[in-house]
């Protein structure tokens, strides 16, 4: 069962696009929007991450930060971020540790037997790391309700 509202968000240590370790604790003290996406350079993921990019200023105005997480390699995330001018951190969960901790594995992604990615998911954390909003989709083609995410951030 995925983590839920009211729980402390599971900590993780993943690597960023430059292969530097980043843990959830590095983002503490500020509202955080964790956006798990199945795969760099896929159509829905590109649209989703660009939507978060375009709303970043409004989220920053609400004292929130966005962090993208996928199972892609750091180099793929870097290329994806550069191609789409993403200015928020993209973390690589290539060992699926965060996917497991948040219980959001997307098994056999895109019909590829054995390929496990993250389910498209959004978790809004308060400054203390408690989950205030959780959205997980079993269908990787479904985007989150961006207005609901922004409303959740504003309500903290």
N, C-alpha and C positions, 0 to 999 in steps of 0.2 A: 504494500500500500504506500503510495507516495506520501511524502511529508505533508503536513497540513497546517492550516492557520493556527497560531498559538504556540507552535513548537519552535524551539531554537533551531535555526538552520544548521544542518550538518556542516562542520568545517571541512575544508579540503585544501590541498596544496596541489596546484596544477602549474603548467608553464605557459608563459605568454608567448607572443609571436617571436620574441628574441630569446626564447628558452630560459627566461628568468623565472624562478619559482614565485608564485603568488598564492597566498592563502586567503581564505575568506576574512581572516583577521585583518589583512591589509586594507580591507574596505570598511572596517568598523568605524563607528562614530558618525556615519552618514547613512541616510536611506539608500538602499541598494536594490536595483532591479536586476535580478539574475535571469538571463534569457538563454535557455538551452535550445539549441537548434540542431536539427539532424545532420546537415552537411553543407559545407561551403560550396558556393557556386551552383547550388540547386535553385530552381525558380522561386519556390515559396520562401526559402530561407533568405535569398537575396532580397525579395520584396519586404520580408519581415525586418531584417536588419537595417535596410534603408529607411523603413518607417521609423524605427527607433532612432536612427541617425537624425532624421528630419525633425523628430520631437525632442531631441536631446536638450536643446536650449530650454524648452518649457519644463522638462524634468529637472534640469539643473537649477532653474528658478525655484523649484520646490525642494531644493537641497537634496536632490537625489542623483545617484550615479547609475550608469548602465554597465553591466558586464556580460559579454556574450561567452557562451561555453559550448563547444562541440567536441566530438571525438576526432576531429581532423588533426593532422600533424601541424606543428607550429608554422612550418613553411607554407602550408596550404591556407591556414588562417591569415598569415601575413599577406599573401597574395590576394586573398578574398577582401581583407580590410583595405589594402591599397587600391584595388580595383573599384571598390565602392565608397572610398573616402570615409571609412568608418573611423571615428576618432575616440572611441571608447575601447577598453581592453577586450581582447579576444583571447580566451584561454583554451588550451588543448587538454582534453580529458582522454588522451589516447589509450590510457589503461582502464578507462570506464569506472574510475573510483568514485567520482561525483555522481555519475549516472546510477551507480549502485547505491550510494549513500542516500540519494534522493528517491530511489526506487522508481526510476523513469526509463528503463531500457526499451528501446524500439527494436524488437527482435525481427530479423530477416527484412531489414529496411529495403524498400523498393523491390521486394520480391527476391532479394539476393540472400540465399540461404547462408546463415552464419554471420552476416553483417549486422552487428548491433550498434545502433547509434543512440542518441538521446531522443526521447519523445519531445516534441515541440512543447515547451513548458515555460512558464513565467512565474517567478516567485518574487514578491515584494517584501523586503526586510526593513524593519525599523532600524534605527541607529544602534540598537543593542543586539541586532542579529536575530530577532524574533520574526517569524513569518507572519505577515499581516494580510497577504493575498497569495493565493495559489491557483494556478490554472495549468492543467495538463491535458493534452489531446492525444487520444489513441490514433487519430487520423493525421498523418504528417502534412496533409494538404490544407488543413484548417489553420488559419491564423488566429492569434489571440484577439480579444476585444481590446483594442488600444485605448479606447476611452475608459474602459473599466480599470485598466492598469493605471492610467493617469489619475483617475478618481481615487484609487487605492493609495497612491503616493500622496495625493493632496490631503487625504483623511488622517494621515499619521501625524 
